[in-house]
Amino acid sequence: MPHRMWRPNVGGAHHTIVVRWSPWAFDGELVLDGTVIKTWGSRISGPDIDFQIEGHPAFIRNTLTDFDLFVDGEKVASIKE
C-alpha cells in the first residue's frame, strides 16, 4: 500500500503524520502520531481532508497520484524512510 510521511514541528513538538492509500481505489487513512484519525472511501479527487494538530489547522490535498500536507497554510516537505 503506498504511503507518504511527514514529521512537522507543531506547537513545539514533532508529530508523525502518515497517509496510506490503495493505488487502485484511492481509499485510505490518515494517521497522526500512531492513531488513525480519518479514513475515506474511493476518491480520485475531491475536497481537502481537514484536521488539526495541537489546535493548528492542517489538511491533506490529493494530487491525483499522491498527497501533500499543509499546516497553518504552509506546505510541509515529506520525508523518505
Buried (B, 14 or more C-beta within 10 A) or exposed (E): EEBBBBEBEBEEEEBEBBBBBEEEEBEBBBBBEEEEBBEBEEBEEEEEBEBEBEEBEBBBBBEEEEBBBBBEEEEBEBEEE
